[in-house]
Amino acid sequence: MPLVKVKAKYQVTLPVAVRKKAGLEVGDLLEAEVKGRNITLTPKSLIDREIALGLADFKQGRTIGPFRTSKAATRALRRATK
């Protein structure tokens, strides 16, 4: 069981093995819950990370469209995936 030290600003660093096992990435959110003296950190939904990645794509102009019809959007998406 890895040990974690509480630093000056009450920050902790999760060991690499723990981060990998939990599938955590930079920018992920964790929900903290305290029961007695036990602290549980639970990763928030992966949707949060996907939304952040999509927003970064949008800000950098990696988008296609707008489209007048859903058929036009579907055609463009199929072309983009080939």
One Martini backbone bead per residue (centre of mass of N, CA, C, O) as a GRO file, in nm:
protein
   82
    1MET     BB    1   0.091   0.040   0.028
    2PRO     BB    2   0.089   0.353  -0.050
    3LEU     BB    3   0.232   0.656   0.041
    4VAL     BB    4   0.112   0.985   0.145
    5LYS     BB    5   0.196   1.326   0.150
    6VAL     BB    6   0.136   1.613   0.325
    7LYS     BB    7   0.163   1.928   0.231
    8ALA     BB    8   0.174   2.262   0.296
    9LYS     BB    9  -0.111   2.294   0.106
   10TYR     BB   10  -0.260   2.013   0.126
   11GLN     BB   11  -0.106   1.837  -0.073
   12VAL     BB   12  -0.122   1.558  -0.304
   13THR     BB   13   0.050   1.271  -0.443
   14LEU     BB   14  -0.002   1.037  -0.672
   15PRO     BB   15   0.100   0.754  -0.754
   16VAL     BB   16   0.152   0.606  -1.049
   17ALA     BB   17   0.009   0.334  -0.991
   18VAL     BB   18  -0.258   0.465  -0.903
   19ARG     BB   19  -0.322   0.633  -1.155
   20LYS     BB   20  -0.324   0.395  -1.355
   21LYS     BB   21  -0.538   0.215  -1.213
   22ALA     BB   22  -0.757   0.466  -1.229
   23GLY     BB   23  -0.721   0.641  -1.500
   24LEU     BB   24  -0.560   0.904  -1.470
   25GLU     BB   25  -0.556   1.250  -1.562
   26VAL     BB   26  -0.493   1.546  -1.650
   27GLY     BB   27  -0.784   1.723  -1.520
   28ASP     BB   28  -0.915   1.550  -1.341
   29LEU     BB   29  -1.184   1.469  -1.131
   30LEU     BB   30  -1.235   1.462  -0.772
   31GLU     BB   31  -1.416   1.311  -0.520
   32ALA     BB   32  -1.455   1.402  -0.180
   33GLU     BB   33  -1.474   1.176   0.107
   34VAL     BB   34  -1.579   1.170   0.454
   35LYS     BB   35  -1.523   0.892   0.697
   36GLY     BB   36  -1.420   0.996   0.956
   37ARG     BB   37  -1.073   0.919   0.873
   38ASN     BB   38  -1.171   0.866   0.583
   39ILE     BB   39  -1.058   0.902   0.243
   40THR     BB   40  -1.238   0.945  -0.065
   41LEU     BB   41  -1.148   0.908  -0.410
   42THR     BB   42  -1.356   0.999  -0.695
   43PRO     BB   43  -1.401   0.976  -1.008
   44LYS     BB   44  -1.528   1.133  -1.244
   45SER     BB   45  -1.662   1.149  -1.521
   46LEU     BB   46  -1.543   1.108  -1.848
   47ILE     BB   47  -1.706   1.335  -1.980
   48ASP     BB   48  -1.543   1.576  -1.883
   49ARG     BB   49  -1.292   1.510  -2.055
   50GLU     BB   50  -1.432   1.504  -2.335
   51ILE     BB   51  -1.530   1.794  -2.328
   52ALA     BB   52  -1.250   1.924  -2.306
   53LEU     BB   53  -1.142   1.809  -2.572
   54GLY     BB   54  -1.361   1.930  -2.756
   55LEU     BB   55  -1.307   2.226  -2.681
   56ALA     BB   56  -1.016   2.232  -2.781
   57ASP     BB   57  -1.081   2.173  -3.073
   58PHE     BB   58  -1.262   2.418  -3.121
   59LYS     BB   59  -1.049   2.641  -3.043
   60GLN     BB   60  -0.848   2.513  -3.285
   61GLY     BB   61  -1.044   2.447  -3.545
   62ARG     BB   62  -1.142   2.127  -3.522
   63THR     BB   63  -1.378   2.153  -3.758
   64ILE     BB   64  -1.706   2.102  -3.901
   65GLY     BB   65  -1.888   2.325  -4.065
   66PRO     BB   66  -2.184   2.393  -4.127
   67PHE     BB   67  -2.516   2.253  -4.174
   68ARG     BB   68  -2.827   2.217  -4.339
   69THR     BB   69  -2.817   1.903  -4.300
   70SER     BB   70  -2.795   1.580  -4.188
   71LYS     BB   71  -2.684   1.458  -4.449
   72ALA     BB   72  -2.440   1.646  -4.476
   73ALA     BB   73  -2.311   1.565  -4.207
   74THR     BB   74  -2.281   1.263  -4.260
   75ARG     BB   75  -2.102   1.283  -4.510
   76ALA     BB   76  -1.869   1.440  -4.376
   77LEU     BB   77  -1.805   1.229  -4.156
   78ARG     BB   78  -1.740   0.995  -4.347
   79ARG     BB   79  -1.507   1.135  -4.492
   80ALA     BB   80  -1.333   1.196  -4.232
   81THR     BB   81  -1.299   0.871  -4.156
   82LYS     BB   82  -1.129   0.775  -4.424
   0.00000   0.00000   0.00000
